[in-house]
Every structure is written in structure tokens, then in C-alpha cells.
């Protein structure tokens, strides 16, 4: 490695610490430098790779003569246009199949008929027997009967197994005997080839890209033995292979330590922030609250250097709103009792409500008058919403790509806002008025998805259209009287409010469903009209702060990523 490359690599270690995917890219860079012959200095005393290739050819002939391997024809010479980069002196480009036996596995079928627990069973090696990020295969969960061997392939300790589907192109070294199915390729390298060099080669992004090129055009990326046999690989002298492996191990140990330090730093920041938020939410006095908030604001730079903490801050802000800690009632605020009286008056005048439902609502509201405390009362949504019902899904031929009335589905709620530019659908005005009457919604209505996962995506209907419609996976809330819709919107997005509503979710076919009765029984703390607006203003202000924090993090990580990519390009 020359001085310039060494200095650039050292810079990568510093830059990779903060760059997104920096650790992963650093590992890739180390292997790339190794495969290009730039990781360790060349030794003029090394035997050329061409001599090692002669030894490998002699070994193949001997094994063939002993009947241990089949004779294979030499592959076509590598053309200049196939070579992605030049190699140092004494290195050689060689086709993979000229130095290793490469064969595909096979599966006796039906496989269930061959599975056995008998002691003479053969290890049946599956991709699920590997550890994520692991190097070796040390055992299997299943065995097959010996007669299945005729339809599969035996592998031995020291053989390489390469996935040719699913986790495409991932190498492993087997430490056991066993049989492999057709999702594996067996690579049996010569004894004179440094096994760890081959493992690092197969793990490199260079080989990965070559595999992807070889498998291009298939619906699912899939390698066959012929494609892998024709792969041109860089082949260094034996002595340099050993030095490369030693250097890779040394550098990867540094990367592991770097990753450990970064994970520890991140975990520490997450724990400190969680404790600070807990102090904030559990504060018993104004002084305790001020101290907890002061700690957070005084440590913004360190606490909010990870996006997970910003997400937790958003949750905490909404929880503080539920707890009444974002605003205090003022003497000039109108009484909450006036809101209750206005709701009662509206219900009396509402001709669409049955008498029995009116009586039930009056009972709830009159009881709530006795529970007003600090000009705040907790009400069930059924008590202060004129409508809480779900939408209707029309027949497929009634959904239009262009039409008069926009029809909202759950996927049109993105980040708790309506995104109708994404896969918009419509219904005709006649369908809207005749078949979908109960699912009509209007600007200002608050909607929430009641079929998950995940449940509880919330949005306010915008004024882009005078009327809208929605499907049955959504429910809508239409607040009465002086209940501010944006206040209800924010509280419905609060984790504790939603959690209380879905204590007994009904689930079928793997889906969680929130019933309309559960929606109608959601309890919301209702303060005065003026305080509702103050709370919403405060939430807006704090959410804007969160947006700024997230944008700052995005800018910082993009800058680090750009710097890392620039350094990698120089190498």
C-alpha cells in the first residue's frame, strides 16, 4: 500500500464513524483495495501467481487420475474487455472454474419423503442453517435418508457454499459433511489456495457486482455453476494471499471496534434521552418540569444527533398535550361548561339522531359537568362528535381513475396528512350520492384508519375538494360546537390515546381492527376553546422544531456520506 492510499484509508476510518452506512462501506473498501492489490506491498521475492496456477493444474490432474474429481476442460481465455482494473506485477487474472470445482446442489423430491431422524441420516444443509453475517456452517436442523444422496450433492469440510438465490451470492465455509439443495453452489478450492483469501474475495463488492452482471435479465437473481465458473478473478501470489488475509483481519478488527464504539455512543444517547423524557413526563411540579425541559434544551446537539430521539420527542410532545402540560388555563378563558351546554343544544336540534341516542349522549354530558376540573373535562368522542362512522368500499367497477368525487384509501394518509397525489381514485357523483351516503366526508373532518397494521394513521380532510368519500378501513370524527378539529387530530395521534382505544382490538386474518364502538369510546381531555388553540399552537411550534432537528440531521449525514464517497472515489 502506497503512502497516499494508506493516508486516505485512515481518513475513511474517521469519516465512516458518522456517515450513514459508513461502517459497511469501509468494510467494502478494505476488500476492494485487497482485490486490487493495493492493501499490502508486493514482495519481489514472492513466487509469481503463474507458478501457483501450474501447481493447481497439477493438483487437478492428480485428483482426476485418482478418480476424486471429474476432468474439466479449460475455459476460454479472458479477454481484455472483461477486466475491470489492472493488477500488480506477479498477479494473474484467471477464470474461477480453472482453479476450483464449481457444482450446483440438488433436491430429492418430495423432500418430506426423504427427511429422517435416523442416526445414519445425512446432514441436509439449508440456508436457514447459517447465521446472519456468519462465516461457517457448523450444523443442520434436518437430515435426509442416505438413498436421497443420488439426487443431491455431497459437500465436505473446507468446501465453500455459495447461495445462488434468496441471499444471493453469499459465501460460507462448511465445517461439516452434508448434502446441499439446488439453492446452493458447491465450490471446492485447491489445497494450494489460501481459503480465507477466497472467502474475502467472494465477500467483496467487486465479486458481488460481477455476480449481478452474470445474473442480469432474470426475474429473480439466480446464479448457475457455469456463470460462476466463467467469473474472472484477481489471483495474487501465495505469499501475498497470506499477507492480504492478515491485513484484512487487522483492519476488520479496527472496523469492529469502530462499530462497537459507535453503537455504544448511540445506545448511550438513546438511554440518556429516554431518561430525560421520562423525567419530563413524570414531573410533579412546575420546577421539576422546568428542570427536565432545561436539561433537554441544554443538550440538544448531543441528544438529537440520532433520528430515533427526535421521533421520541414528537411522541413526548403529544403526551404532554394530553397531560395538560403544554398550556395552563387562564382566567380570561371561556368555561368548558359552555362547550358542554352548546353540545347539548346542538344534539337537541339534530334531527338525524334517534331519541335513544340523544338520551344516552345527554346522560354522558350531564355527568361530565360534575367532573370538570381546572376548566378541563374528559369526554368520550361519542359525546362531542356529530358523526363517528366508517366508510364504504364500492364495487371495483365504480372506482375511477378520473371522476367528480375523490375516494380516499388508507395509503393516501402519509405522515398523518392526506396525499391524494399518490394513486388517486374517484367515484362518480351519482355513486357518491346514492350508494356511499354514509361515507361522505368534508373539509375539516378528522379521519383515522381502523384496519391495521398499523392502526391509528390520522389526517384532516383538506379543502382541495368540497366533498370527499372514503373506504371502510377508515373512520371519521366530526367535532361539534367549539371543539377544535386540529386539537382532536393531534390527540388522536397520541400513543397513549390510541393505546387506550385498542386495548381489545378485534383481529381477523392477521389484521387488527378497531371497532366503531371503540372509536366512539375514545376519551379525550377537553379544555376551553382558547386553551385548545394555545395547545395546538404550541404543538405546531414544537413539531416545527422537530422538523428542523431532523433536517439538520439529514444535512449532516448527507454531508458525511458525500465526503466518504469522495474519499472512496479517490482510492
TILO-815998 format. One record per residue (C-alpha): residue in one letter; x, y, z. Coordinates in steps of 0.25 Angstrom, whole numbers, plus 2048, in hexadecimal, padded with zeros to 3 digits. Example, Ala and Ser with C-alpha at 12.3 -4.5 7.8 and 13.67 -1.06 7.14 Angstrom:
# residues 2
A8317EE81F/S8377FC81D/
//
This chain:
# residues 571
X800800800/X80680D7FC/X806819805/X7FB8217FE/X7F18147FF/X7F581280E/X7F2820811/X7E582080A/X7E1813811/X7E481981E/X7DB82581B/X7D081B818/X7D0816826/X7CE82482B/X7C3827821/X7BC819822/X7B981B830/X7AE82682E/X7AA82381F/X79D81B81C/X7A180C819/X7B081181B/X7B4804822/X7AE7FC817/X7B580480C/X7C2803814/X7C27F4814/X7BF7F4805/X7CA7FE803/X7D47F580A/X7D07E9802/X7D17F17F5/X7DF7F67F8/X7E37E87FB/X7DD7E27EE/X7E47ED7E6/X7F27EA7EC/X7F27F87F4/X7F17F3802/X7FF7ED805/X80C7F07FE/X8117E67F3/X81D7DD7F7/X8277DB7EB/X82B7CE7F2/X81D7C87F0/X81B7BD7E6/X8127C27DB/X8047BE7DB/X8067B87CD/X80F7AD7D4/X8047AB7DF/X7FA7A97D3/X80379E7CE/X8037977DC/X7F37987DC/X7F37927CE/X7FC7867D2/X7F37847DF/X7E77837D6/X7ED7797CD/X7F17717D9/X7E47717DF/X7DE76D7D1/X7E77627D0/X7E375D7DE/X7D575D7DA/X7D17687E4/X7CD7737DA/X7C87737CC/X7D17787C1/X7CC7867BD/X7D078E7B0/X7D879A7B1/X7CF7A77AF/X7D17B17A4/X7DC7BB7A7/X7D87C87AE/X7D67D47A4/X7DC7E27A7/X7CE7E87A7/X7CA7DF7B3/X7D47E47BC/X7CE7EF7C6/X7DC7F47CA/X7EB7F17C9/X7F37E97D2/X8017EA7D9/X80D7E27D3/X80C7D37D6/X7FD7D37D7/X7F47CC7CD/X7E67CD7C8/X7E07BF7C8/X7D27B97C6/X7CD7B37D3/X7CA7A67CC/X7D87A47C9/X7DD7A47D7/X7D079E7DE/X7C67937DD/X7B879A7DC/X7AB7927DC/X79D7947E0/X79578D7EA/X7897847E8/X77C7817F0/X7767737F1/X7677757EF/X75D7757F6/X767779801/X75E77680C/X75F767808/X76E76780A/X76F76E817/X773766823/X777765832/X77F759830/X78E758834/X792755826/X78C761821/X79476B818/X79477A81D/X78B782814/X79178F813/X78779B811/X7897AA810/X7817AB81D/X78D7A3824/X7967AF822/X7987BB82C/X7957C9827/X7A37CF824/X7AA7C2828/X7B57BB820/X7B47AC823/X7A97A1823/X7AA79882F/X79D790830/X79078D82A/X78278C82F/X77E781826/X783774820/X77F76C813/X78075D811/X78C75880A/X7857547FE/X7827637FB/X7917657F8/X78F7607EA/X78676D7E7/X78E7777EF/X79D77A7F1/X7A77777FC/X7B0782802/X7BB78180B/X7C2789816/X7CA79480F/X7C1795803/X7BB7A3800/X7AC7A47FF/X7A67B07F7/X7987B47F7/X7927B57E9/X7847BA7ED/X77E7C17F9/X78A7C7800/X7917C87F2/X7A07C57F1/X7A37C4800/X7AF7BB803/X7B07B180F/X7BB7A7812/X7B5799817/X7BB792823/X7B2786821/X7AF77B817/X7A177C811/X79877E805/X79478A7FE/X78778E7F7/X7877967EA/X7877A37F1/X7967A17F3/X7A27A07EB/X7AE7987F0/X7BC79E7EE/X7C77947F1/X7D479C7F0/X7E27967EE/X7EA7947FB/X7F579E7F6/X7EB7A97F6/X7EA7B1803/X7DC7AF808/X7DA7BC80F/X7DF7C3803/X7D47BD7FB/X7C97C0805/X7CD7CE805/X7CD7CE7F6/X7BF7C87F6/X7BA7D2800/X7BF7DF7F9/X7B67E87F1/X7BF7E67E5/X7BA7D77E4/X7AC7DB7E8/X7AB7E57DC/X7B17DA7D3/X7A67D07D8/X79B7DB7D6/X7A07DD7C8/X7A17CE7C5/X7927CC7CB/X78D7D87C4/X7807D67BC/X77A7CC7C5/X76D7CF7CC/X7737CB7D9/X7837CC7DB/X7887BE7D9/X7967B87D7/X7997AB7D0/X7A67A47D0/X7AA7A87C2/X7A97B77C5/X7B17B57D1/X7BC7AD7CA/X7BE7B87C0/X7C07C37CA/X7CD7C97C8/X7D47CB7D6/X7E17D27DA/X7EB7C87DF/X7F77CC7E7/X8047C47EA/X8027BA7F6/X80B7C3800/X8037CF7FC/X7F67C87FF/X7FA7C580D/X7FF7D380F/X7F17D980A/X7EA7D0813/X7F27D481F/X7F07E381B/X7E17E1819/X7E07DB827/X7E77E682D/X7DF7F1826/X7D27EA828/X7D57E9837/X7D67F8837/X7C97F9830/X7C37F083A/X7C87F9845/X7C380583E/X7B57FF83C/X7B57FB84B/X7B980A84F/X7AE810846/X7A380684B/X7A780985A/X7A6818857/X799817850/X79480E85B/X798818866/X79282385F/X78581B85E/X78581886D/X788826871/X77D82B869/X77382186D/X77682487C/X775833879/X767831872/X76382987E/X767834887/X75F83E87F/X75283587F/X75383188D/X75683F893/X74D84289F/X74F8518A0/X75285D897/X76085D89C/X76384F899/X75D85188B/X76585D888/X77285688D/X76F84A884/X76C852878/X77885B87B/X78184E87A/X77B84B86C/X77C858866/X78A85A86C/X78F84D866/X78884E858/X79584C850/X79983E856/X78B839859/X78583C84B/X791836843/X78882A841/X77B82A83A/X775820844/X77682A84F/X76E835846/X76382A844/X762828853/X762837855/X75683884C/X74F82E854/X752835861/X74D84285C/X73F83C859/X73F835866/X74284286D/X736847866/X72D83C86B/X73283F879/X72F84D878/X73E85187A/X73F85A86D/X736865872/X72F86A87E/X72086F87F/X71F87E880/X715886888/X71088C87B/X70D87E874/X6FF87B872/X6F987087B/X6F9862876/X6EB86187B/X6E786A870/X6EC860866/X6E485586C/X6D785D86C/X6DA86085E/X6DC85285A/X6CF84E861/X6C785985A/X6CD85484C/X6C984684F/X6BA84A853/X6B9851845/X6C084583D/X6B483E837/X6BD833832/X6BF82D840/X6B6823846/X6AF827853/X6B681B85A/X6C4820855/X6C182E859/X6BD82A867/X6CA822868/X6D282E864/X6CB83786E/X6CE82D879/X6DD82D876/X6DD83C874/X6D583F881/X6DE836889/X6EA83D883/X6E684A889/X6E9845897/X6F7841892/X6FC84E88D/X70A851894/X71385D891/X70A861886/X70C85387F/X70484787D/X705839877/X6FB83586D/X6F8829864/X6F982D856/X6EB828854/X6E783385D/X6ED83F855/X6ED839847/X6E183A83E/X6E682F836/X6EF823838/X6ED81882E/X6F5811823/X6F6812814/X6F180880A/X6F88017FF/X6F18027F1/X6F27F77E7/X6FE7F77DF/X6F87FC7D2/X6F38087DA/X70180D7DD/X7068167D3/X71481C7CF/X70D8297CC/X70082D7D2/X6F88387D9/X6FA8337E8/X70882F7EE/X7078227F5/X712820800/X719813804/X722811810/X72E812807/X72A821804/X72E824812/X73D827812/X74382D81F/X736830824/X732838818/X72983680C/X732833800/X7288327F5/X7338337EA/X7378247ED/X72E81A7E6/X7218237E6/X71481D7E3/X7068237E1/X6F781F7E1/X6EC8257D9/X6E38307DF/X6D78277DE/X6DE81B7E5/X6E38257F0/X6D482A7F2/X6CD81D7F1/X6D68117F5/X6E08187FE/X6D8821806/X6DD81D814/X6EC81F810/X6EB82D80B/X6F5836811/X6F8845811/X70484E813/X70784F821/X703841825/X70D83882C/X70F82A827/X71781E82D/X71A811827/X71380682F/X7197FA828/X7287F682A/X7337F582C/X7367FF82F/X729805835/X727814838/X72C81B82C/X72582982D/X722834824/X71A841822/X712841815/X71784D80D/X70F857805/X7148537F7/X70684D7F4/X6F98527FB/X6F58437FD/X6FD8367FE/X6FA827801/X70281C807/X70380D809/X6FF804814/X70D80381A/X70B81281F/X702818829/X6FF82782A/X6FD831836/X6F583E834/X6F6846841/X6EA84E846/X6E985C84C/X6F786384F/X6FF85684F/X70B85A846/X70E84F83B/X71D85183C/X71D84F84B/X715842849/X71E83E83D/X72B83F846/X725838852/X72182C849/X72F82B844/X73482A852/X73981C856/X73281B864/X72481F85E/X725815853/X72B80A85D/X71F80C866/X71580B85A/X71B7FE855/X71C7F6862/X7137EC85C/X7157ED84D/X70E7E3844/X7177DB83B/X7147D282F/X71D7CC825/X7297D382B/X7237E182B/X7207E9837/X7127F0836/X70D7FC83F/X6FE7FB840/X6F580783F/X6F180584D/X700806852/X701813849/X6F5819850/X6FA81685E/X70881C85C/X709826867/X70F834864/X71283F86F/X70B84B86A/X71085986F/X70A86786C/X70986B85D/X714875860/X71D86B866/X71B86185B/X72086B851/X72C86E85A/X73085F85B/X72F85E84C/X73886A84A/X742864854/X74285784D/X74385D840/X74F865845/X75685984B/X75385083F/X75A85A836/X76685A840/X76684A83E/X76584D82F/X771856830/X77984B838/X77684182E/X77A849822/X78784D82A/X78A83E82C/X78783B81D/X790846818/X79B841821/X79A83381D/X79983780E/X7A683F810/X7AD833817/X7A882A80C/X7AD833801/X7BB835808/X7BC826809/X7B88237FB/X7C282E7F6/X7CD8277FE/X7C98197F9/X7CA81F7EB/X7D88237ED/X7DC8157F1/
//
